[in-house]
């Protein structure tokens, strides 16, 4: 049986190889129905264990310090894919997940700028998506987020609508968008629906884009529209896929 230490050793060895790869899940504009972005999601196919659960992988990476190498690998994968999309005439943004531990490195924003320049991708079409909403209140993390904002990189905050972040902080943070978790979108009704609608209004007043995650049915999509969200993401739109070129560009009818 593989231990956490075994997984950490294996992950460190796998970071540079084909066991680690990205799958992409598109986001659509709820105004136009067109694909406007895709989130790069990290996957690990272990030679003995098979597909490792992403939460387990990230936990191991953060505990062992491999998260820095893994994060750089996924940034490179996302930008490489995006350069191919742009060359094919699909000017989509790419969202890359970033751990607060990566942002504790004061060279992070500089590395992002260098990678965008090397790949020939404009910084304005990259979205850095935090993996923890509470991280924005850390001074070091906040400094790196401001540096990213200064070079034009968009910053996305997860877990919006769960009440962990005071709404009065939103206008003071270097954010571009917030993401409502799928579990909230899928269960929104009655008072919960009204509260979410209010949260979307607060985000819009702060000048932020709102993305509804976990959209799995047409009912969920209708709820996202009713809430006033700007974008939607989920299995109804398209499951995560290793294919870079998505067929078509429209949302489900």
C-alpha positions in Angstrom: 0.0 0.0 0.0 1.3 3.4 -1.0 2.0 5.8 1.9 1.8 9.6 1.7 5.6 9.6 1.7 5.6 7.2 -1.3 3.2 9.4 -3.1 5.3 12.5 -2.4 8.4 10.8 -3.8 6.5 9.5 -6.8 5.0 12.9 -7.5 8.3 14.7 -7.4 9.6 12.2 -10.0 6.4 12.5 -12.1 6.2 16.3 -12.4 8.4 16.5 -15.4 6.9 13.5 -17.2 3.8 12.3 -19.0 2.1 11.0 -15.8 1.2 14.6 -15.1 -1.0 16.3 -17.7 -3.7 19.0 -18.0 -7.4 18.6 -18.9 -9.4 21.7 -19.9 -13.0 22.7 -19.0 -14.5 25.6 -20.9 -16.4 28.5 -19.6 -19.1 30.1 -21.7 -20.4 33.7 -21.7 -24.1 33.7 -20.6 -24.6 36.8 -22.8 -23.3 35.3 -26.1 -23.3 31.6 -25.4 -19.7 31.4 -26.8 -16.7 29.8 -25.1 -14.5 32.6 -23.7 -12.1 30.7 -21.4 -11.0 27.3 -20.3 -9.7 26.1 -16.9 -6.6 24.0 -16.9 -7.0 21.1 -14.4 -4.1 19.0 -13.2 -4.3 15.2 -13.5 -1.9 12.5 -12.3 -2.0 9.0 -13.8 0.1 6.9 -11.4 1.7 3.8 -13.0 0.6 1.5 -10.1 -2.3 3.4 -8.4 -4.0 4.7 -11.6 -5.7 8.1 -11.6 -4.9 9.9 -8.3 -7.7 12.0 -6.9 -6.8 15.7 -7.6 -7.4 16.7 -3.9 -5.1 14.0 -2.7 -2.5 15.0 -5.3 -2.6 18.7 -4.3 -2.5 17.9 -0.6 0.6 15.7 -1.1 2.2 18.4 -3.3 1.6 21.1 -0.7 2.9 19.1 2.2 6.0 18.0 0.4 6.8 21.3 -1.3 6.4 19.8 -4.8 3.6 22.3 -5.3 6.0 24.9 -6.7 7.3 22.5 -9.5 3.8 21.2 -10.1 2.4 24.7 -10.4 5.1 25.8 -12.8 4.4 22.7 -14.9 0.7 23.5 -15.1 1.3 27.2 -15.9 3.5 26.1 -18.8 0.9 23.5 -20.0 -1.9 26.1 -19.8 0.1 28.7 -21.7 1.2 26.2 -24.4 -2.4 25.2 -25.0 -3.6 28.7 -25.1 -0.9 29.7 -27.6 -2.3 26.9 -29.8 -5.9 28.1 -29.4 -4.9 31.6 -30.3 -3.0 30.4 -33.4 -6.2 28.5 -34.4 -8.2 31.7 -34.2 -9.8 30.9 -30.8 -8.8 33.8 -28.5 -9.9 32.1 -25.2 -8.4 33.0 -21.9 -6.8 30.2 -19.8 -7.3 29.8 -16.1 -4.6 28.1 -14.0 -5.1 27.1 -10.4 -2.6 28.5 -8.0 -2.0 27.5 -4.3 -1.3 30.1 -1.7 2.0 28.4 -1.1 3.1 29.3 -4.6 2.1 32.9 -4.0 4.3 32.9 -0.9 7.3 32.9 -3.3 8.0 36.6 -4.0 9.3 35.7 -7.5 5.9 34.2 -8.6 4.5 37.2 -10.5 7.9 37.7 -12.2 7.9 34.1 -13.3 4.4 34.4 -14.7 5.3 37.5 -16.7 8.4 35.7 -18.1 6.4 32.6 -19.1 3.7 34.7 -20.9 6.4 36.6 -22.8 8.3 33.4 -23.7 5.1 31.7 -25.0 3.9 34.8 -26.8 0.7 35.0 -24.9 -0.7 38.3 -23.6 -0.8 38.5 -19.8 -4.4 39.8 -20.1 -5.6 36.5 -21.3 -4.3 34.5 -18.3 -6.5 34.0 -15.2 -4.8 32.9 -12.0 -7.4 31.1 -9.9 -6.7 30.8 -6.2 -7.3 27.4 -4.6 -8.4 29.0 -1.2 -10.5 32.1 -0.8 -9.0 33.0 2.6 -5.6 33.4 1.2 -6.3 36.9 -0.1 -6.1 38.3 3.5 -2.4 37.1 3.8 -0.1 40.1 3.3 2.5 38.2 1.2 -0.1 36.6 -1.0 -1.9 39.9 -1.4 1.4 41.5 -2.5 1.9 38.9 -5.3 -1.8 39.3 -6.4 -1.2 43.0 -6.7 1.9 42.4 -8.8 -0.1 40.1 -11.1 -2.8 42.7 -11.4 -0.2 45.3 -12.3 1.1 43.2 -15.3 -2.5 42.6 -16.5 -3.0 39.0 -15.2 -6.6 38.4 -14.1 -7.2 37.0 -10.6 -10.1 34.7 -9.8 -11.5 34.0 -6.3 -13.2 30.6 -5.5 -15.9 29.9 -3.0 -17.8 33.1 -3.4 -21.2 33.2 -1.8 -20.2 31.0 1.1 -19.8 33.9 3.4 -16.1 33.4 4.3 -15.0 36.8 2.8 -16.6 40.0 4.0 -18.2 41.7 1.1 -16.7 45.1 2.0 -13.3 43.7 1.2 -14.1 43.0 -2.5 -13.5 46.5 -3.9 -10.1 46.6 -2.1 -8.8 43.4 -3.5 -6.9 42.9 -6.8 -9.6 40.6 -8.2 -11.2 40.3 -11.7 -13.7 37.6 -11.0 -15.4 35.5 -8.3 -16.7 31.9 -8.7 -19.8 30.6 -7.1 -19.3 26.9 -6.1 -21.5 24.3 -7.9 -23.0 23.1 -4.7 -24.5 26.6 -4.1 -25.7 26.9 -7.7 -27.3 23.5 -7.7 -29.2 24.0 -4.4 -30.2 27.7 -4.9 -33.9 28.2 -4.0 -36.0 30.4 -1.7 -33.9 32.4 0.7 -30.6 30.9 -0.5 -31.4 32.0 -4.1 -32.2 35.5 -2.9 -28.9 35.6 -0.9 -26.9 34.5 -3.9 -28.6 37.0 -6.1 -27.6 39.7 -3.6 -24.0 38.4 -3.6 -23.8 38.6 -7.4 -25.1 42.2 -7.2 -22.4 43.0 -4.6 -19.7 41.5 -6.9 -20.9 43.4 -9.9 -20.9 46.7 -7.9 -17.3 46.0 -7.1 -16.6 45.6 -10.8 -16.1 41.9 -10.7 -17.2 39.1 -13.2 -19.2 36.3 -11.7 -18.8 32.6 -12.8 -21.2 29.9 -11.9 -19.4 26.6 -11.4 -20.8 23.0 -11.4 -23.5 23.7 -14.0 -24.7 20.1 -14.8 -28.3 20.6 -16.0 -30.4 23.1 -17.9 -32.1 24.0 -14.6 -28.7 24.9 -13.2 -27.9 26.9 -16.3 -31.3 28.8 -15.9 -30.4 29.5 -12.2 -27.0 30.9 -13.3 -28.8 33.3 -15.6 -31.4 34.1 -13.0 -28.7 34.9 -10.5 -27.1 37.4 -13.0 -23.9 35.4 -13.5 -21.6 36.4 -16.4 -20.2 33.0 -17.2 -20.9 29.3 -16.6 -18.8 26.2 -16.3 -19.7 22.6 -15.7 -20.5 19.2 -17.2 -23.5 20.6 -19.0 -21.2 22.8 -21.0 -18.4 20.2 -21.3 -16.6 17.9 -19.0 -12.8 18.4 -18.5 -11.1 17.0 -21.6 -7.4 16.5 -22.6 -8.3 17.7 -26.1 -7.2 21.2 -26.7 -9.6 22.1 -29.5 -13.2 22.0 -28.4 -15.7 21.2 -31.1 -17.9 24.2 -31.8 -18.1 27.3 -29.6 -21.6 27.5 -28.4 -23.4 26.7 -25.1 -26.1 24.0 -25.0 -29.5 25.1 -26.3 
